[in-house]
Amino acid sequence: MNAAQLPPVAPEVTATLVEGLSPRLRKRLDGAVTKLAARPTHRDGDTTTIEVDDETGLRLHAPGGVVAKVEDITCGCLLAPACVHRAAAACAAPTADLAPEPAEQPTPEAPGPAPATDPAAARSSEAARALGPGAALASGPDVAPAPNPSPHPTSNPAPGPASPPETASPDQRAAADALWAAGAAVLEAGVDGAGAVTQSALLRAAHTARLRHLPRAAGAALSVVTLLRAARAGDPSYRTADLVTALAELLGTARRVGTASGAELAAVRGRVRRPYSPDGSLRLYGLFTEPVVTDSGHGGVRTWVTGADGRLFTVGDVAPGGAGRALGVADRAVRLGDSALTHRELGRAGLAVSGATVSPDGRLGAGRAVKAVTARGAAWTEPPLAALWETPPAEQAARALRSTSRYADPDGTGSDLLFLDVELLGAVREPGGTCLLALCAGGVRVRLTVADDDPALAHRDNLALLAAAPGTRLRIIGRLVPATHPRLTLLSCSHPTGEGTVDLGLDRLRRADLPDPSAPAHFAPPQPAGPGASSPLYLLERRVEQTVPAGRAALGLLGDVTAETRRIRRGGLPTAAALLTALCASAARRDRNLFGRLLPADTDGFAAYWLAAARYTAAVSESLCAAAWNPTEEGPAAVPPVPAHDAAR
């Protein structure tokens, strides 16, 4: 049985079933989940049946595609409904989203957080508010303090007494405390110890947070559960760094609920529904279409378009399914007004939209009042699209970093896409595989990787063919990958023959499309390391990541870390050295009572130090990434723009 074959189960259903088990059955729950995963499964309409044995069936009824009630999971064994099978099935199934995607109707936009004038200072201030016991350690000379707001207003206040800023309610603080405790328990146990019982505590805390109007923290808790299950199941797509990010987002958001107020509290709470606000009439030009395949079993496509003023918008169609659905939806009509264009066609054509509604992150609404008709598109070398490639790469990378910062408050603005003119240099071997090296403006060498490894998609095959065409100049669109060297996932490019463009996840290149069809893949010579390659920050990063799979005890066994901290200080990162010392000391600390017995470990204190270290390393890594995109002073000449005949449609 594959987990994707089971219908999603609501978080509160899983939590209720696990909480109803006796202590003896809870100990057997993880084993029952593993055994159940090996049993055959078949679906009949809204009902999915798992054959527990030759005579016993376990049924999951999912009206509307989601198991929303405890009664929707039934078992035919003699111990039902108090058996372990029902809880095991709920734990093996994917977790349902907290709320369905809302109808795309315009709603008043909620006030967002005030923009920070200095992103680094804003991150430092945010970390200091969120870290608790570890905050004092994050104030070393290599962390800039947040500027104090001026006490003098720049305009006359409105008459009358000013109302105090809104703060979290007692119920919200209690829900945030439960999320913090559940996240700290995951850090204490690690992936190996965070079984179904620990996951159910997270699901219960996420359900409570949703009821208390804390959707951002609740969504982070569900992400942690999904990644824990992927790690324990040996999913090849699982990355420890993803779980580190999700855990830090969960703990940081939960900690900030109690201290935030006003606009900051609104950002910490997040939104359940995506607000769509009216945007009048828009003239849109298609850029490209990318397939979307998520870990939760959803599939579809997202088509990117741009307005006459350079703003980026998306039109998506994502629903339960996989890569097969993504390939099929690409040729379906776009759900926007009366347009009959498919997603593939829209990526190369245009639209004239009246009554448009747009969400803060640029998604176009498809309400009844929206009208759209097909219009002429534009080549990438024609206005207004050509302007996207005129911004220097360093400025584009800085903008993408601001919009994709791992722990920044999401404001829905900006994009993580980069638009570059490059010259292909060949393939580069890496520990995780092979990527494509390209040269862009200012002598910056960029590594281009696949956006999705799914063999049903065309990403990897297309990248392998492009590696056989060194010297080819292309106009590309990619998504920034934060790293100590310039790195993008390649999404679309101009055709090597100069005829149109290629959606690299959907369209397949052929050898006949290359300048020299018989040329083998060319491997570029070893490349110099980026500006952050020699940074000793990795010494702290690996301890942060080591905690996630092995738990607190793994750090407690390290012993003396003086050599590592000395090396970090020599690298100019005294705050990182202090954080490493405090993190390892907190992991090893076990106090005793008056009778010499060991007291329970301080999980809250350890979680606070771990959160401080995780957020600090993320902030420094983003700074190193931004520095890597700055052109070198003695680098080769800039790559000239792709001529019009090379990028014309």
KALINFEN-V368838 format. One record per run of one state. SS is the DSSP state (A for helix, B for strand, O for the rest). FROM is the first residue (numbers start at 1). TO is the last residue. If there is no record, write none. Layout:
# KALINFEN-V368838
((SS,FROM,TO) (SS,FROM,TO))
This chain:
# KALINFEN-V368838
((O,1,2) (A,3,5) (O,6,7) (B,8,9) (O,10,10) (A,11,19) (O,20,22) (A,23,37) (O,38,40) (B,41,44) (O,45,46) (B,47,51) (O,52,56) (B,57,61) (O,62,62) (A,63,65) (B,66,67) (O,68,69) (A,70,72) (B,73,75) (O,76,83) (A,84,92) (O,93,94) (B,95,95) (O,96,105) (B,106,106) (O,107,118) (A,119,130) (O,131,131) (A,132,138) (O,139,166) (B,167,167) (O,168,169) (A,170,193) (O,194,195) (A,196,211) (O,212,214) (A,215,232) (O,233,239) (A,240,257) (O,258,260) (B,261,261) (A,262,269) (O,270,275) (B,276,293) (O,294,297) (B,298,307) (O,308,311) (B,312,320) (O,321,322) (A,323,329) (O,330,332) (B,333,333) (O,334,341) (B,342,342) (A,343,346) (O,347,349) (B,350,359) (O,360,362) (B,363,364) (O,365,370) (B,371,375) (O,376,384) (A,385,389) (O,390,392) (A,393,404) (O,405,416) (B,417,430) (O,431,432) (B,433,439) (O,440,440) (A,441,443) (O,444,444) (B,445,449) (O,450,458) (A,459,466) (O,467,472) (B,473,480) (O,481,486) (B,487,494) (O,495,500) (B,501,503) (O,504,510) (A,511,513) (O,514,522) (B,523,523) (O,524,537) (A,538,550) (O,551,551) (A,552,556) (O,557,561) (A,562,570) (O,571,573) (A,574,588) (O,589,591) (B,592,592) (O,593,597) (B,598,598) (O,599,602) (A,603,628) (O,629,643) (A,644,647) (O,648,649))
